[in-house]
Amino acid sequence: MQNTNQLTQEELDSLIRAIYGRYGLDFSNYEPLSLSRRINRIIAKYNLENSLGLWRKIIYDSSFIQCFIDEITVGLTEMFRNQDFWIKLRTDVLPVYESKDNLSIWHAGCSTGEEVYSMAITLEEEEISSNVSIIATDLNSSSIRNARQGKFSSLYQKTYTDNYAAAQGKKELNAYYSLAEENMVFNKVSTHNIVFDQHNLVKDEMPQVFDMILCRNVMIYFDEVLKMKVLKLFHDCLPEGGFLSIGYYDTLPKGYKDLFYTYDASCKIYQKI
């Protein structure tokens, strides 16, 4: 393996094989350029000489693999991102479930939980939070720990406040959080019905049916084969007419129209056929 800044395909393939052979984790269907960039950041962060150094650490240091996973799967998210989606959710999607006794929602690839708390606030304001159960999952264990805390840097206070207002929030966002040690702590939101858990979309089953699945800005990292695999998992986890929402930069694989109907193209909302 060469000592270069840019991973060769041979180096990338060798790392992928090593991880799969040692731990059974398959990154072969991740988008290669994105995966290479993240691997290069890991090499730099942990002061490894090159990809061979990373390969050795992965093989011989079993305690390192969770650090590797957390670095590879870290997601960028924010509260009430893409406000037109949240408006559509309020005005068109959630009213479908107003009379439903038990509404179940899966946030797949929830990262650090910003969208989960956005959903909890929206459900509370639309007065349907009492009969809702939410499961929020991510492969990244560090992200799940942070999500459970509901604590976000106050550096984002203005951005999140503006996003919330633009998404037609019905109060002031600060009605839902307290400030503590330069963080917004969302301790005034009902979270008794939210379960955060670690889950691998690529290999783990989800033996449950949901009315709605949100998987936003996750599939951007997958190739066509993995996208279809994950999409079939979502299809199996939804009833007929159940909703799927993906991120604005995500694309569905060819053949998705056999599984889902486009409910709103601009907001990337689909319904199971």
Contacts in CASP RR format, 6 or more apart in sequence:
PFRMAT RR
TARGET T0000
AUTHOR 0000-0000-0000
METHOD contacts of the structure
MODEL  1
MQNTNQLTQEELDSLIRAIYGRYGLDFSNYEPLSLSRRINRIIAKYNLEN
SLGLWRKIIYDSSFIQCFIDEITVGLTEMFRNQDFWIKLRTDVLPVYESK
DNLSIWHAGCSTGEEVYSMAITLEEEEISSNVSIIATDLNSSSIRNARQG
KFSSLYQKTYTDNYAAAQGKKELNAYYSLAEENMVFNKVSTHNIVFDQHN
LVKDEMPQVFDMILCRNVMIYFDEVLKMKVLKLFHDCLPEGGFLSIGYYD
TLPKGYKDLFYTYDASCKIYQKI
1 10 0 8 1.000
1 11 0 8 1.000
1 14 0 8 1.000
1 50 0 8 1.000
1 51 0 8 1.000
1 52 0 8 1.000
1 53 0 8 1.000
1 55 0 8 1.000
2 8 0 8 1.000
2 11 0 8 1.000
2 50 0 8 1.000
2 51 0 8 1.000
3 49 0 8 1.000
3 50 0 8 1.000
3 52 0 8 1.000
4 50 0 8 1.000
5 40 0 8 1.000
6 36 0 8 1.000
6 40 0 8 1.000
7 15 0 8 1.000
7 36 0 8 1.000
7 39 0 8 1.000
7 40 0 8 1.000
7 51 0 8 1.000
9 32 0 8 1.000
11 51 0 8 1.000
12 32 0 8 1.000
12 35 0 8 1.000
12 36 0 8 1.000
12 39 0 8 1.000
14 51 0 8 1.000
14 55 0 8 1.000
15 39 0 8 1.000
15 51 0 8 1.000
15 54 0 8 1.000
15 55 0 8 1.000
15 58 0 8 1.000
16 26 0 8 1.000
16 27 0 8 1.000
16 28 0 8 1.000
18 55 0 8 1.000
18 58 0 8 1.000
18 59 0 8 1.000
19 25 0 8 1.000
19 27 0 8 1.000
19 58 0 8 1.000
19 65 0 8 1.000
19 68 0 8 1.000
20 26 0 8 1.000
20 27 0 8 1.000
20 28 0 8 1.000
22 58 0 8 1.000
22 59 0 8 1.000
22 62 0 8 1.000
22 65 0 8 1.000
23 65 0 8 1.000
24 203 0 8 1.000
25 65 0 8 1.000
25 69 0 8 1.000
25 200 0 8 1.000
25 202 0 8 1.000
25 203 0 8 1.000
26 202 0 8 1.000
26 203 0 8 1.000
27 35 0 8 1.000
27 72 0 8 1.000
29 202 0 8 1.000
29 222 0 8 1.000
29 223 0 8 1.000
29 225 0 8 1.000
29 226 0 8 1.000
29 229 0 8 1.000
30 72 0 8 1.000
30 221 0 8 1.000
30 222 0 8 1.000
30 223 0 8 1.000
30 226 0 8 1.000
31 220 0 8 1.000
31 221 0 8 1.000
31 222 0 8 1.000
31 223 0 8 1.000
34 220 0 8 1.000
34 221 0 8 1.000
35 72 0 8 1.000
35 221 0 8 1.000
38 71 0 8 1.000
38 72 0 8 1.000
38 74 0 8 1.000
39 51 0 8 1.000
39 54 0 8 1.000
39 72 0 8 1.000
41 71 0 8 1.000
42 48 0 8 1.000
42 54 0 8 1.000
42 68 0 8 1.000
42 71 0 8 1.000
42 72 0 8 1.000
43 50 0 8 1.000
43 51 0 8 1.000
43 53 0 8 1.000
43 54 0 8 1.000
45 71 0 8 1.000
46 54 0 8 1.000
46 57 0 8 1.000
46 67 0 8 1.000
48 54 0 8 1.000
48 57 0 8 1.000
57 64 0 8 1.000
58 64 0 8 1.000
58 65 0 8 1.000
58 68 0 8 1.000
66 141 0 8 1.000
69 139 0 8 1.000
69 140 0 8 1.000
69 141 0 8 1.000
70 140 0 8 1.000
70 141 0 8 1.000
70 142 0 8 1.000
70 143 0 8 1.000
73 138 0 8 1.000
73 139 0 8 1.000
73 140 0 8 1.000
73 143 0 8 1.000
74 111 0 8 1.000
74 140 0 8 1.000
74 142 0 8 1.000
74 143 0 8 1.000
75 111 0 8 1.000
75 112 0 8 1.000
75 140 0 8 1.000
75 143 0 8 1.000
75 217 0 8 1.000
76 111 0 8 1.000
76 217 0 8 1.000
77 111 0 8 1.000
77 112 0 8 1.000
77 113 0 8 1.000
77 114 0 8 1.000
77 115 0 8 1.000
77 216 0 8 1.000
77 217 0 8 1.000
78 114 0 8 1.000
78 156 0 8 1.000
78 159 0 8 1.000
78 160 0 8 1.000
78 163 0 8 1.000
79 114 0 8 1.000
79 115 0 8 1.000
79 117 0 8 1.000
79 118 0 8 1.000
79 152 0 8 1.000
79 156 0 8 1.000
79 160 0 8 1.000
79 163 0 8 1.000
79 164 0 8 1.000
79 173 0 8 1.000
80 86 0 8 1.000
80 118 0 8 1.000
80 160 0 8 1.000
80 163 0 8 1.000
80 164 0 8 1.000
80 166 0 8 1.000
80 167 0 8 1.000
81 114 0 8 1.000
81 115 0 8 1.000
81 163 0 8 1.000
81 216 0 8 1.000
82 247 0 8 1.000
82 248 0 8 1.000
82 267 0 8 1.000
83 163 0 8 1.000
83 166 0 8 1.000
83 167 0 8 1.000
83 168 0 8 1.000
84 266 0 8 1.000
84 267 0 8 1.000
85 245 0 8 1.000
85 248 0 8 1.000
85 267 0 8 1.000
85 268 0 8 1.000
85 269 0 8 1.000
86 118 0 8 1.000
86 122 0 8 1.000
86 167 0 8 1.000
86 168 0 8 1.000
87 167 0 8 1.000
87 168 0 8 1.000
88 264 0 8 1.000
88 267 0 8 1.000
88 269 0 8 1.000
89 122 0 8 1.000
89 245 0 8 1.000
90 122 0 8 1.000
90 125 0 8 1.000
90 126 0 8 1.000
90 167 0 8 1.000
90 168 0 8 1.000
92 264 0 8 1.000
93 212 0 8 1.000
93 243 0 8 1.000
93 269 0 8 1.000
94 122 0 8 1.000
94 123 0 8 1.000
94 126 0 8 1.000
94 128 0 8 1.000
97 103 0 8 1.000
97 128 0 8 1.000
97 211 0 8 1.000
98 128 0 8 1.000
100 131 0 8 1.000
100 211 0 8 1.000
101 131 0 8 1.000
102 131 0 8 1.000
102 132 0 8 1.000
102 133 0 8 1.000
103 128 0 8 1.000
103 131 0 8 1.000
103 132 0 8 1.000
103 133 0 8 1.000
103 211 0 8 1.000
103 212 0 8 1.000
104 132 0 8 1.000
104 133 0 8 1.000
104 134 0 8 1.000
104 135 0 8 1.000
104 208 0 8 1.000
104 209 0 8 1.000
104 210 0 8 1.000
104 211 0 8 1.000
104 212 0 8 1.000
105 119 0 8 1.000
105 132 0 8 1.000
105 133 0 8 1.000
105 134 0 8 1.000
105 135 0 8 1.000
105 210 0 8 1.000
105 211 0 8 1.000
105 212 0 8 1.000
105 213 0 8 1.000
105 214 0 8 1.000
106 134 0 8 1.000
106 135 0 8 1.000
106 136 0 8 1.000
106 137 0 8 1.000
106 206 0 8 1.000
106 208 0 8 1.000
106 210 0 8 1.000
106 212 0 8 1.000
106 213 0 8 1.000
106 214 0 8 1.000
106 237 0 8 1.000
107 113 0 8 1.000
107 115 0 8 1.000
107 116 0 8 1.000
107 119 0 8 1.000
107 134 0 8 1.000
107 135 0 8 1.000
107 136 0 8 1.000
107 137 0 8 1.000
107 214 0 8 1.000
107 215 0 8 1.000
108 137 0 8 1.000
108 199 0 8 1.000
108 201 0 8 1.000
108 213 0 8 1.000
108 214 0 8 1.000
108 215 0 8 1.000
108 218 0 8 1.000
108 234 0 8 1.000
109 136 0 8 1.000
109 137 0 8 1.000
109 138 0 8 1.000
109 139 0 8 1.000
109 199 0 8 1.000
109 201 0 8 1.000
109 215 0 8 1.000
109 218 0 8 1.000
110 116 0 8 1.000
110 136 0 8 1.000
110 137 0 8 1.000
110 138 0 8 1.000
110 143 0 8 1.000
110 144 0 8 1.000
110 147 0 8 1.000
110 196 0 8 1.000
111 138 0 8 1.000
111 140 0 8 1.000
111 143 0 8 1.000
111 147 0 8 1.000
112 143 0 8 1.000
112 146 0 8 1.000
112 147 0 8 1.000
112 152 0 8 1.000
113 136 0 8 1.000
113 143 0 8 1.000
113 146 0 8 1.000
113 147 0 8 1.000
113 150 0 8 1.000
113 196 0 8 1.000
114 152 0 8 1.000
114 160 0 8 1.000
115 214 0 8 1.000
115 216 0 8 1.000
116 134 0 8 1.000
116 136 0 8 1.000
116 147 0 8 1.000
116 194 0 8 1.000
116 196 0 8 1.000
117 150 0 8 1.000
117 176 0 8 1.000
117 186 0 8 1.000
117 189 0 8 1.000
118 164 0 8 1.000
118 167 0 8 1.000
119 134 0 8 1.000
119 214 0 8 1.000
120 129 0 8 1.000
120 134 0 8 1.000
120 189 0 8 1.000
120 190 0 8 1.000
120 191 0 8 1.000
120 194 0 8 1.000
121 164 0 8 1.000
121 169 0 8 1.000
121 176 0 8 1.000
121 189 0 8 1.000
122 167 0 8 1.000
122 169 0 8 1.000
123 129 0 8 1.000
123 132 0 8 1.000
124 189 0 8 1.000
124 190 0 8 1.000
125 169 0 8 1.000
125 170 0 8 1.000
125 171 0 8 1.000
129 190 0 8 1.000
129 193 0 8 1.000
132 193 0 8 1.000
133 193 0 8 1.000
133 195 0 8 1.000
134 193 0 8 1.000
134 194 0 8 1.000
134 195 0 8 1.000
135 194 0 8 1.000
135 195 0 8 1.000
135 197 0 8 1.000
135 208 0 8 1.000
135 210 0 8 1.000
136 147 0 8 1.000
136 194 0 8 1.000
136 195 0 8 1.000
136 196 0 8 1.000
136 197 0 8 1.000
137 144 0 8 1.000
137 196 0 8 1.000
137 197 0 8 1.000
137 198 0 8 1.000
137 199 0 8 1.000
137 201 0 8 1.000
138 144 0 8 1.000
138 147 0 8 1.000
138 198 0 8 1.000
138 199 0 8 1.000
139 198 0 8 1.000
139 199 0 8 1.000
139 200 0 8 1.000
139 201 0 8 1.000
140 198 0 8 1.000
141 198 0 8 1.000
144 196 0 8 1.000
144 197 0 8 1.000
144 198 0 8 1.000
147 196 0 8 1.000
148 196 0 8 1.000
149 185 0 8 1.000
150 185 0 8 1.000
150 186 0 8 1.000
150 187 0 8 1.000
151 180 0 8 1.000
151 183 0 8 1.000
151 184 0 8 1.000
151 185 0 8 1.000
151 186 0 8 1.000
152 160 0 8 1.000
152 183 0 8 1.000
152 184 0 8 1.000
152 186 0 8 1.000
153 182 0 8 1.000
153 183 0 8 1.000
153 184 0 8 1.000
154 179 0 8 1.000
154 182 0 8 1.000
154 183 0 8 1.000
154 184 0 8 1.000
155 182 0 8 1.000
156 184 0 8 1.000
157 184 0 8 1.000
160 173 0 8 1.000
160 184 0 8 1.000
161 172 0 8 1.000
161 173 0 8 1.000
161 174 0 8 1.000
164 173 0 8 1.000
165 173 0 8 1.000
175 188 0 8 1.000
176 186 0 8 1.000
176 188 0 8 1.000
176 189 0 8 1.000
177 184 0 8 1.000
177 185 0 8 1.000
177 186 0 8 1.000
177 187 0 8 1.000
177 188 0 8 1.000
177 189 0 8 1.000
178 184 0 8 1.000
178 185 0 8 1.000
178 187 0 8 1.000
178 188 0 8 1.000
179 185 0 8 1.000
199 206 0 8 1.000
201 215 0 8 1.000
201 218 0 8 1.000
201 230 0 8 1.000
201 233 0 8 1.000
202 226 0 8 1.000
202 229 0 8 1.000
202 230 0 8 1.000
205 233 0 8 1.000
206 233 0 8 1.000
206 237 0 8 1.000
208 237 0 8 1.000
209 237 0 8 1.000
209 238 0 8 1.000
209 239 0 8 1.000
210 237 0 8 1.000
210 238 0 8 1.000
210 242 0 8 1.000
211 238 0 8 1.000
211 239 0 8 1.000
211 242 0 8 1.000
211 243 0 8 1.000
212 242 0 8 1.000
212 243 0 8 1.000
212 244 0 8 1.000
212 245 0 8 1.000
213 234 0 8 1.000
213 237 0 8 1.000
213 238 0 8 1.000
213 243 0 8 1.000
213 244 0 8 1.000
213 245 0 8 1.000
214 244 0 8 1.000
214 245 0 8 1.000
215 230 0 8 1.000
215 234 0 8 1.000
215 244 0 8 1.000
215 245 0 8 1.000
215 246 0 8 1.000
215 247 0 8 1.000
215 250 0 8 1.000
216 245 0 8 1.000
216 246 0 8 1.000
216 247 0 8 1.000
216 248 0 8 1.000
216 250 0 8 1.000
216 268 0 8 1.000
217 247 0 8 1.000
217 248 0 8 1.000
217 249 0 8 1.000
217 250 0 8 1.000
218 246 0 8 1.000
218 247 0 8 1.000
218 250 0 8 1.000
219 227 0 8 1.000
219 230 0 8 1.000
219 246 0 8 1.000
219 247 0 8 1.000
219 250 0 8 1.000
219 251 0 8 1.000
219 252 0 8 1.000
220 247 0 8 1.000
220 249 0 8 1.000
220 250 0 8 1.000
220 251 0 8 1.000
222 230 0 8 1.000
224 253 0 8 1.000
224 254 0 8 1.000
225 253 0 8 1.000
227 251 0 8 1.000
227 252 0 8 1.000
227 253 0 8 1.000
228 253 0 8 1.000
228 255 0 8 1.000
228 256 0 8 1.000
231 252 0 8 1.000
231 253 0 8 1.000
231 256 0 8 1.000
231 259 0 8 1.000
231 260 0 8 1.000
232 259 0 8 1.000
234 244 0 8 1.000
235 259 0 8 1.000
235 260 0 8 1.000
235 272 0 8 1.000
238 244 0 8 1.000
238 272 0 8 1.000
239 272 0 8 1.000
240 272 0 8 1.000
240 273 0 8 1.000
241 271 0 8 1.000
241 272 0 8 1.000
241 273 0 8 1.000
242 271 0 8 1.000
242 272 0 8 1.000
243 263 0 8 1.000
243 269 0 8 1.000
243 270 0 8 1.000
243 271 0 8 1.000
244 260 0 8 1.000
244 269 0 8 1.000
244 270 0 8 1.000
244 271 0 8 1.000
244 272 0 8 1.000
245 267 0 8 1.000
245 268 0 8 1.000
245 269 0 8 1.000
245 270 0 8 1.000
246 252 0 8 1.000
246 268 0 8 1.000
246 270 0 8 1.000
247 268 0 8 1.000
248 268 0 8 1.000
250 268 0 8 1.000
252 260 0 8 1.000
252 270 0 8 1.000
256 270 0 8 1.000
258 273 0 8 1.000
259 272 0 8 1.000
259 273 0 8 1.000
260 270 0 8 1.000
260 271 0 8 1.000
260 272 0 8 1.000
260 273 0 8 1.000
261 270 0 8 1.000
261 271 0 8 1.000
261 272 0 8 1.000
261 273 0 8 1.000
262 270 0 8 1.000
263 269 0 8 1.000
263 270 0 8 1.000
263 271 0 8 1.000
END
